[in-house]
Amino acid sequence: MKIQCVERDIRQVLESGTYLIPRFQRPFSWDKENVEEFWVDSTAEVKKDYFIGAFVSYNISSSSYGLVDGQQRLTTITIALCAIRDKFMELGHDALGKGVHRLIETRDLNDQAQFVLKTETSYPYLQAKIQSLEKEDSDIDAGEEERAISVAYQTLASFIEDGVDAAIAKVDPSKAKATGRKWLEQARNKLLGLKVISITLDNQDDAYLIFETLNTRGKDLTAADLAKNHFLRLLPNKGKALDRPKDHWMEIQSTLDEADRPIQIDLAPVFPDPSYSQRNAEPLAGEWRAWAA
């Protein structure tokens, strides 16, 4: 197994390519409290090099990566940057807003637009309602993940609104626009300056192994998480257009959930071996405090 490990800040991560959240990853699941803790921790007046943990990815192409560990954090950071971009645009700082958008949506060698963070499970809600510079007005069916994304955006937008208003309240009205811009620039720079250890693997098979063994903290895995990861590893996708193993898994879960006596397969964590407990889980907000110390 070949592993490349390098220290990066978030700006370098976002500028290095595009990131696909693989099908075996759990959906975005941070709640309002997790998002609030992350915002307070990442934008507080702390020392310059603030470390938020490891990001693990594998090579898909020269500038495209599958994201194995860091999904919740990178999704939250992307949503926060979207909220900062939208506030820049609202205040009339179009150039600054478009500058932030470059870290959300980039262009490939064929000059085709691509989102830097790509996810299948929340498509098209994240893309149309959050990441896009021009939001779609059409209604999109919102499931549990989409509702979590919406709560995250509203929570972060509220922090940004309050921060800008508080800064403007301290200055003469003639300086309000410049003060709001300065506050947003500082919030943007703090997010982009967050430090991570970027770990890159050569292939997806190694990524599955890292996914199962790397983390020893965070939310407990459920039996469904372990079963899904195991089966999808043994039943690889044979084509880019269709992912039948994943589709069948979702049908099984839907059948169990909708039965006359539904079985909630996502609820109970299962760790018969205590030494295996809590592996494979994304760190929750607040846990990088110890790492940053």
C-alpha positions in Angstrom: 0.0 0.0 0.0 1.5 3.3 -1.1 0.5 6.3 1.0 1.4 9.9 0.4 1.1 12.2 3.4 1.5 16.0 3.4 0.4 19.0 5.5 -2.0 21.3 3.7 -4.4 24.1 4.5 -8.0 24.0 3.3 -7.3 26.4 0.4 -4.6 24.1 -0.9 -6.9 21.1 -0.6 -9.7 22.9 -2.5 -7.3 24.1 -5.2 -5.6 20.7 -5.7 -8.5 19.1 -7.6 -12.1 17.8 -7.2 -13.3 15.4 -4.5 -15.9 12.7 -4.9 -17.6 11.3 -1.8 -17.8 7.5 -2.6 -21.0 5.6 -2.4 -19.9 3.6 0.7 -19.7 6.8 2.8 -22.5 7.6 5.1 -24.5 10.8 4.2 -23.9 14.2 5.6 -25.1 13.8 9.2 -23.9 16.7 11.3 -26.6 18.4 13.3 -26.9 22.1 14.3 -24.8 21.6 17.4 -22.0 20.0 15.4 -22.0 22.8 12.9 -22.1 25.5 15.6 -19.1 23.9 17.4 -17.1 23.7 14.2 -17.8 27.3 13.3 -16.8 28.6 16.7 -13.7 26.5 16.9 -12.5 27.2 13.3 -13.1 31.0 13.4 -12.1 31.7 17.0 -9.0 33.8 17.7 -6.6 30.9 18.1 -3.0 30.3 17.1 -2.3 30.5 13.4 -1.8 26.8 12.6 -5.2 25.3 13.7 -5.2 21.5 12.9 -8.6 19.8 12.3 -7.4 16.3 11.6 -6.6 14.0 8.6 -8.2 14.0 5.2 -7.9 10.7 3.5 -8.4 10.3 -0.3 -7.5 8.0 -3.2 -6.5 8.9 -6.7 -9.2 8.7 -9.4 -7.2 10.7 -12.0 -4.4 13.3 -11.9 -6.6 15.9 -10.3 -9.7 14.0 -9.1 -9.9 12.2 -5.7 -12.3 9.9 -3.8 -12.8 11.3 -0.3 -12.6 8.6 2.4 -12.1 10.5 5.6 -13.0 14.2 6.0 -16.4 14.1 4.4 -18.3 15.9 7.2 -15.7 18.5 7.7 -15.1 19.3 4.0 -18.8 19.4 3.3 -19.3 21.8 6.3 -16.4 24.0 5.1 -17.9 24.1 1.6 -21.3 25.1 2.9 -19.7 27.8 5.0 -17.8 29.2 2.0 -21.1 29.2 0.1 -22.7 31.3 2.9 -19.7 33.7 2.9 -19.9 33.9 -0.9 -23.6 34.7 -0.8 -23.1 37.4 1.8 -20.3 39.0 -0.3 -22.7 39.1 -3.2 -25.6 40.5 -1.1 -23.4 43.4 0.1 -22.3 44.2 -3.5 -18.8 42.7 -3.3 -19.3 40.7 -6.5 -15.6 40.1 -7.3 -14.9 38.8 -3.8 -18.0 36.5 -4.0 -16.8 35.1 -7.3 -13.4 34.6 -5.9 -14.8 32.4 -3.1 -17.0 30.6 -5.7 -13.8 29.5 -7.5 -13.1 27.3 -4.6 -16.6 25.8 -4.8 -17.0 25.4 -8.5 -14.0 25.1 -10.9 -13.4 24.4 -14.6 -11.6 21.5 -16.1 -9.2 21.4 -19.1 -12.2 21.3 -21.4 -13.5 24.5 -19.7 -16.4 22.5 -18.3 -17.7 23.6 -14.9 -17.3 21.1 -12.0 -18.0 21.4 -8.4 -14.9 20.9 -6.3 -16.9 18.7 -3.8 -19.1 16.1 -5.5 -21.6 13.9 -3.7 -24.1 11.4 -5.0 -26.3 11.0 -2.0 -27.5 14.6 -1.7 -27.7 15.2 -5.5 -29.2 17.5 -6.7 -30.0 19.4 -3.5 -26.5 20.4 -2.4 -25.5 21.3 -5.9 -28.7 23.3 -6.9 -29.6 24.9 -3.6 -26.2 25.5 -1.9 -23.2 25.3 -4.2 -24.6 27.0 -7.3 -23.9 30.7 -7.7 -27.5 31.1 -9.0 -29.8 29.0 -6.9 -32.5 27.0 -8.5 -36.1 28.0 -7.6 -37.7 24.6 -8.3 -38.7 22.4 -5.4 -36.4 19.4 -4.7 -37.6 16.5 -2.5 -35.7 16.8 0.7 -34.7 13.7 2.7 -32.9 13.5 6.0 -29.5 14.4 4.5 -30.9 17.3 2.5 -32.6 18.7 5.7 -29.2 18.4 7.6 -27.5 20.3 4.8 -30.2 23.0 4.9 -29.9 23.3 8.7 -26.1 23.6 8.3 -26.4 26.4 5.7 -29.0 28.3 7.7 -26.9 28.0 10.9 -23.7 29.2 9.2 -25.5 32.0 7.3 -26.9 33.2 10.7 -23.5 33.3 12.3 -22.2 35.3 9.3 -25.1 37.7 9.3 -24.7 38.3 13.1 -21.0 38.8 12.7 -21.3 41.3 9.9 -24.1 43.2 11.7 -22.0 43.3 15.0 -19.0 44.7 13.1 -21.0 47.3 11.2 -22.7 48.4 14.4 -19.3 49.6 15.8 -18.4 52.0 13.0 -19.8 55.1 11.3 -22.5 54.3 8.6 -20.2 55.6 5.9 -17.8 52.8 6.7 -20.4 50.0 6.9 -19.8 48.4 3.5 -16.0 48.3 3.9 -16.3 46.9 7.5 -18.7 44.2 6.4 -16.2 43.2 3.6 -13.3 43.1 6.0 -15.2 40.9 8.5 -16.1 38.5 5.7 -12.6 38.4 4.4 -11.3 37.5 7.9 -13.9 34.7 8.2 -13.0 33.4 4.8 -9.3 33.5 5.5 -9.7 31.6 8.8 -11.6 28.8 7.1 -9.1 28.5 4.3 -6.2 28.6 6.7 -7.3 25.5 8.7 -4.6 22.9 8.7 -5.1 19.2 7.8 -2.9 16.2 7.1 -3.7 15.1 3.6 -3.2 11.4 3.1 -3.6 10.1 -0.5 -3.7 6.4 -1.5 -3.2 4.9 -5.0 -6.5 3.0 -5.3 -10.0 2.5 -4.0 -9.3 -1.0 -2.5 -6.7 0.5 -0.1 -9.2 3.3 0.7 -11.8 0.7 1.8 -9.2 -0.8 4.2 -8.3 2.7 5.6 -12.0 3.4 5.9 -12.5 0.4 8.2 -9.4 0.9 10.3 -8.2 4.5 10.5 -10.3 6.4 13.0 -10.7 5.5 16.7 -13.1 8.4 17.6 -16.4 9.8 16.4 -19.9 8.4 16.0 -20.2 4.6 16.4 -20.7 2.6 13.3 -23.9 0.7 13.0 -24.3 -2.8 11.8 -25.7 -1.3 8.6 -22.6 0.8 8.1 -20.3 -2.2 8.5 -22.5 -4.5 6.3 -22.8 -1.9 3.5 -19.0 -1.2 3.4 -18.3 -5.0 3.4 -20.8 -5.9 0.6 -20.0 -3.0 -1.6 -16.3 -3.8 -1.3 -17.0 -7.4 -2.5 -19.4 -6.3 -5.2 -17.5 -3.5 -7.1 -19.4 -1.3 -9.5 -18.8 -2.5 -13.1 -19.9 0.6 -14.9 -19.8 4.4 -14.5 -23.5 4.9 -15.5 -25.1 2.3 -13.2 -24.2 1.2 -9.7 -26.5 -1.8 -9.3 -24.9 -3.1 -6.0 -25.6 0.2 -4.3 -29.1 0.4 -5.8 -29.9 -3.1 -4.4 -28.6 -2.1 -1.0 -30.9 0.9 -1.0 -33.8 -1.3 -2.0 -33.1 -3.7 0.9 -32.9 -0.8 3.4 -36.1 0.8 2.0 -37.9 -2.6 2.3 -36.9 -3.0 5.9 -37.8 0.6 6.8 -41.2 0.4 5.1 -42.3 -3.0 6.5 -45.4 -3.4 8.7 -43.0 -3.7 11.6 -40.1 -1.6 10.3 -36.5 -2.6 11.3 -34.3 0.4 11.8 -31.0 -1.1 10.6 -29.2 2.2 11.1 -29.8 2.6 14.8 -27.8 0.1 16.8 -24.0 0.2 16.9 -22.5 -3.3 16.8 -18.9 -3.9 18.1 -18.5 -7.4 19.5 -14.7 -6.8 19.8 -14.0 -3.8 22.1 -10.7 -3.2 20.4 -12.7 -2.5 17.1 -15.2 0.0 18.6 -15.6 3.4 16.9 -13.3 2.7 14.0 -14.1 4.2 10.6 -16.1 7.1 12.0 -15.7 10.8 11.1 -14.6 13.0 14.0 -17.4 15.2 15.3 -17.1 18.9 15.9 -15.1 19.8 19.0 -12.8 16.7 18.9 -10.1 18.5 17.0 -9.6 20.8 20.0 -7.3 18.2 21.5 -5.5 17.7 18.2 -5.0 21.4 17.8 -3.4 21.8 21.2 
